[in-house]
Amino acid sequence: MAHSASAQKRVRQNEKRRMRNRAQRSALRKVVKTTVMTLSGQDAAGAEKQFRLAVKALDQEAARGLIHRNAAARSKSRLAKRLNALKKTAGGK
């Protein structure tokens, strides 16, 4: 347990930041998961809209330092690959 006042303040700050990061990470995962579910459907236009929301959220959290920028790029790439596959199958029908 922290004894000095500054150490106790640090503990409080770290806990606040941990909870905020946890909430933001959860919200980001929710957006990505919703996008994946949309991409597994047949609606290419809706998937495109959801994809843009996911890309925006990934970029914002990478800029804030919540996730690494390469992790955001990797996720965007994987989502884009799925979107392109959906467009190809939707366009072929």
C-alpha positions in Angstrom: 0.0 0.0 0.0 1.2 3.5 -0.8 2.2 5.6 2.2 3.0 9.0 0.9 0.4 11.4 -0.4 1.9 11.6 -3.9 2.0 7.8 -4.1 -1.7 7.5 -3.0 -2.6 10.1 -5.6 -0.8 8.0 -8.2 -2.8 4.9 -7.2 -6.0 6.9 -7.7 -4.9 8.3 -11.1 -3.8 4.9 -12.3 -7.2 3.3 -11.3 -9.1 6.0 -13.1 -7.0 5.6 -16.2 -7.3 1.8 -16.1 -11.1 2.0 -15.9 -11.3 4.6 -18.8 -9.0 2.5 -21.0 -11.0 -0.6 -20.2 -14.2 1.1 -21.2 -12.7 2.5 -24.4 -11.2 -0.8 -25.3 -14.5 -2.6 -24.8 -16.3 0.0 -26.9 -13.8 -0.4 -29.7 -14.1 -4.2 -29.6 -17.9 -3.8 -29.8 -17.6 -1.7 -32.9 -15.2 -4.1 -34.6 -17.4 -7.1 -33.7 -20.5 -5.4 -35.1 -18.6 -4.7 -38.3 -17.5 -8.3 -38.6 -21.2 -9.4 -38.1 -22.3 -6.9 -40.8 -19.6 -8.1 -43.1 -20.8 -11.7 -42.8 -24.2 -10.7 -44.0 -25.3 -9.8 -47.6 -25.8 -6.0 -47.3 -22.7 -4.5 -49.0 -23.9 -0.9 -48.5 -24.6 -1.3 -44.8 -21.3 -3.1 -44.4 -19.4 -0.3 -46.1 -21.0 2.2 -43.6 -20.2 0.1 -40.6 -16.6 -0.4 -42.0 -16.1 3.3 -42.1 -17.2 3.6 -38.4 -14.8 0.9 -37.4 -11.9 2.4 -39.3 -12.6 5.8 -37.6 -12.7 4.2 -34.2 -9.5 2.2 -34.7 -7.7 5.3 -36.0 -8.9 7.4 -33.0 -7.8 4.8 -30.4 -4.5 4.3 -32.1 -3.9 8.1 -32.1 -4.7 8.1 -28.3 -2.4 5.3 -27.7 -5.0 2.8 -26.5 -3.8 0.3 -29.2 -0.7 0.3 -31.2 -0.9 1.9 -34.7 0.2 -1.3 -36.3 -2.5 -3.3 -34.5 -5.0 -0.8 -35.8 -3.6 -1.0 -39.4 -3.8 -4.8 -39.2 -7.4 -4.8 -38.0 -8.4 -2.3 -40.8 -6.6 -4.4 -43.4 -8.5 -7.6 -42.3 -11.8 -5.8 -42.3 -11.1 -4.3 -45.7 -10.3 -7.7 -47.1 -13.7 -9.0 -45.8 -15.5 -6.0 -47.3 -13.9 -6.5 -50.7 -14.8 -10.1 -50.7 -18.4 -9.2 -49.8 -18.5 -6.6 -52.6 -17.2 -9.1 -55.1 -19.8 -11.7 -54.2 -22.6 -9.1 -54.0 -21.5 -7.6 -57.4 -21.4 -11.0 -59.0 -25.1 -11.8 -58.3 
